Amino acid sequence: MKSTDVRIVEISGSQQPLAYRTPIKFGGRVVRVATIVDVSVTVKTRDGRTGKGTGSMPMGSTWAWPSQVVGDAETLESMLIFCQQSTLMAAEYRGWGHPLEIAHELSQAYPALAAHIAEGRKLAEPIPRLAQLVAASPLHAAIHDAYGKALGVNSYNLLGKEYCNRDLSAYLTEDFAGEYLDRYTLREPKPRLPLYHLVGALDPLTAADVAMPVGDGLPETLGEWIAQDGLTHLKIKLNGDDLAWDVARVAAVEQVTAEAQAKRGCPGWHYSLDFNEKCASVDYVLDFLGHLRDRAPAALARVQYIEQPTHRDLAVHPENKMHRAAVIKPVVIDESLVDLESLILARELGYSGVALKACKGHSDALLMGAAAQKFGMFLCVQDLTCPGLSFLHSASLAARIPTVAAIEGNARQYCPAGNVGWSEKYPGMFRITDGTLDTSVLVEPGLGYSQGKMKNAE
């Protein structure tokens, strides 16, 4: 037991819809609105200090639970119920400990809770583990945030043996005996990080592609976004089941980007490619890379990594091995990553990288980041179209993990209304001019930022 151990003394939560400025398409589905969940947690230390923290996250049911048998409205409602009931469980929890320990103990009850909700609502399939993680993520972030605020210290500097009662072997494997997360995180955030801008499958590249202008003063085309924000990193959404379209899309992005960067005098930029699980096999990926090499070799050279080409359920599809593709470019798991077992299986199947997401839970992201570093895997931090507070959380994670070189952030494109208030308080994080984020500001107690009195952002 440590004097810095905390217990939860109060929890509250709220939710609100957030309409998208423009729709986003991924994995064959189109999203036009998000439901943002905010959770506030007050903790008390053994020596009497208190702190209130907040976690926020879009529920992202279309991504976390793309069911073929349960409707979209039902998956979202079930996740919101899971979020509410897991929060109520946490309010009744009376244990003491570090946030890592509290989150770990709380999560042990999630499978049973998910089964109970599925049975009660007569769902046609179980609630996936990924959906459970997303639904619980605002709560877990709030606990970590509250802990740092109670101690008056940034939470990323409270991960060593002085504060944790258990080493990493309690959550990972014996290979981590005697190690703590301070070994795998930075004591100060990286001062700046490049921003990965999303090029969705529906997004116009040129003025000729704009069928119906939004007319809100923000850029309408890729070229305009590059010019306004000084972008150097682009994430391209692909179909994964239409080879000709996918190759043509990347080639078109390269052409538009090259023209825009030439006007800026920018000599270099990068791409990531996201197939959102739609590729039938690694053969599709290899065919795609071969055709892209022939049609747009410069575009292929700019690709930093490939994200989740095939089905997320690795155990059900062990034939989807990525060894041959990973020789060409890093291939990272995203939707597949839900625990240590899935990470180990991904390595066996040839995946060479990991995409971390704050929406999978703060503790889980830190632990998977540590495991990926020990295994020598490529690391990146991805977005769930996170606005406002949730984006600050995601950016703080990327800024504190040594080998992460950039961060995705696309709420400014699709739902900028969620950044109102936050962009005024943290302009360097939300008003992009040179393609980078000013992550040096994420040093406050807790997860690096404070809510304060945010106009239109309660």
Secondary structure, 3 states (H helix, E strand, C coil): CCCCCEEEEEEEEEEEEEEEEEEEEECCEEEEEEEEEEEEEEEEECCCCEEEEEEEEECCHHHHCCCCCCCHHHHHHHHHHHHHHHHHHHHHCCCCECHHHHHHHHHCCHHHHHHHHHHHCCCCCCCCHHHHHHHHHHHHHHHHHHHHHHHCCEHHHCCCCCCCCCCHHHCCCHHHCCCCHHHCCCCCCCCCEEEEEEECCCCCCCHHHCCCCCCCCCCCCHHHHHHHHCCCEEEEECCCCCHHHHHHHHHHHHHHHHHHHHHHCCCCCEEEEECCCCCCCHHHHHHHHHHHHHHCHHHHHHEEEEECCCCCCCCCCCCCCCHHHHHHCCEEECCCCCCHHHHHHHHHCCCCEEEECHHHCHHHHHHHHHHHHHCCCEEEECCCCCCHHHHHHHHHHHHHCCCCCCEECCHHHHCHHHHCCHHHHCHHHHCCCCCEECHHHCCCCECCCCCCCCCCCC
